Amino acid sequence: MKDNQLLEMIESYLYGEMTVEESAQFDALRKKDATIDAKIAEHKEFTALLKQYNERLSLQSRLDEIHEEIDVHTLKEDLMAHPSWIVQLWRHHHSKISVAASVAIFAVLLTLYSTGSLTNKDPRVLPLREEIHRIDVAQRNLENKTNSIIKSDKTGPTISAKFRGTGFALTGNGYIVTNYHVVSGADSVYVQNAAGESFRTKVVYTEPQYDVAILQINDPAFKNLGAVPYRFKKAKSDLGETVYTLGYPGDEIKFGPGSLTAATGFKGDTTEYELFIPVNPGNSGGPLLDDKGNVIGVITGKQTQTSGAAFAVKSNYLLKAIQSIPADSLNKSLILNTKNSLANLSRTQQVEKLRTYVFMVKVYNQ
């Protein structure tokens, strides 16, 4: 096998583009040939370095743009109109002030970058995480006192959640996907099924770049759901396709029909689809399915200036995030279903079957 052919196979293997049979054959070849296994490790390290380098260039570009926007001379002229002590402060310490300002700006940018905030959408795109905590000051003080005595039972904690979103099962053994912005900063996370039962979960992996978070139910009361009835579509979906979602913008599960209106998201974001679909706060993290019941994306937000316009991260990027999960983060197997048992069902039958696998995600903060 030539090097370029081997490299193509390694990329197909790492990006999940092989069939199950091809992947199994390649796994066997990898175990048998230590050279191939080493090349896979080298390629993973190389792609990781490329990603880090690209992120570094992006940050440098942002800092350069900010630097170009700062007009020190204009700022000095503006300050001249102020009381003389400000002018003198600027004249004697302008170099120190400039350095301090630059350091402050860099620190803020670094903090935003490390927390994933630089990947947040434009203010015109509304994340669909619902803020439940809307009570007066006295009630908030009371809740702060009760946060320390959270108790878990079949119905979950005894205090109100801070935020709420939607999630859906990746596997029957407790792995669930939702949006990163839903669980970001959470002290504890619970999921609630359609029957009203709550289960304690933990966040096992996040990918802020794609707004994806992987959860695992770690509650002894949880029972295996069995094989999920849908599969995750790798290929791109077409404009005009009929799509729908299920989620929890309220206390009960709701159905939202729609259509795929663009192959890219807000401002040409290639990781997302644009949709015409009714979604509201609480729908974040819900599944986007096509007419046959294949999962083609995860609902992320809606545009505030256009009625009915919403966005969903493409399922292909969800699959990439799953492949990036470190093996030591998982204590159970995470193997996605490749069969779709919804394809030949009516829409009402599909929705009825899906109810078991779509959860309300509740986020608690102290």
Steps between C-alpha positions, in 0.01 A plus 500: 500500500635844404537768764236725347251211485572415864456865599158510327393186684620640835300821446188305404548286812548795738214706354253211514454483122558124482220248515475281809656211310786714363565644843516152654743385232718804554496443878625146437772630268598763755541238774700277269734771366669721760625733224145588395399551863793740543404691184145540633635645825731733305212618278274568801777703663565685174133595452479610864803727448340643186183574694697674777696701243179608326350609833816696577485677162134583558578655840793694355274632224244619755770677703634669186152626410454645849841665486418663166175639639677679789589855389728630777529850350124545473460372853752758620313783326173386656654500844617859456140615541490353850636657822871566503582222749388241245712668229804500725440141599495405134808706412711355778371141497355437153752227421419316822126542441534363145692197622249441781210529256663258259565250779139533619363449149723198447397351836132542418545344157700212644228436758227509236703272275571243773133487601376472145323838511673618183304231316165643618260612232418853394260685739242463227507124558320397818622181674196298596600429859202598712565700815257372760634701796274811464395592851546804721795572730341346808434174318855490364642545848282215623618277215864578576448375854336179382765424235717339767234240581419369152363150528460253215216253468283365221385849406842665528616795717250680723587851373428657162745463215695806385484415130317248288565350159449178306717195442459167326650155531810401306476144637261307717747468787485863613705719264316820402589797279397861559647845429816622671331833579224315691736340755785753499585600857264246657560372853270204439291371211190282501294360214129431516317255275149528356362313803630773733783292652826688565848349489833641613753537218858613449660688213760269343607715204438843347583643159432879522602546136195300389285589806480132595509335843488127575333393826481164674221396736667368815187442707433149638128550434559525123415195289646428157277637223596239245623583149411850385259492203690751284837519333729801460530618142852574374410634156372854449127557479338690212323835492124472526508177700221458752645493852369503855614519859384397846590698810407658829427871456243437775429236761386246242658373181405695188516423128632756251464442122705691245729494199870539421551843344881534467806277503685747724410674826525860614747705290589192293600273791573170324458294818127578513177483304248783484140389556151636485357342814318613816743485795512685831723522809528145631538341153882526511657155465195337341535257207441615143364211293419460132182352357629144543600548863876537450673743736655772283585757767464649848293817555724787623315831471276732301541834326340785690438722196334240277187323618525120476871493403699256714831315487628149570855365512539228238508138618837449332657740751324322783664178380840673490451617859414145610815367332706756694384379843802362693459129566565543872198733526259216425424216738243345266512432128373777272407326176252680277212314339530456121141386443189713469172347616302823440523514121177313422289652778254788476601830658277446804647151546854640470429767763343249737805276476743791540345630823693242704835623367457879532572655842459831676843618619498691829803703610562601861742765630589587854 
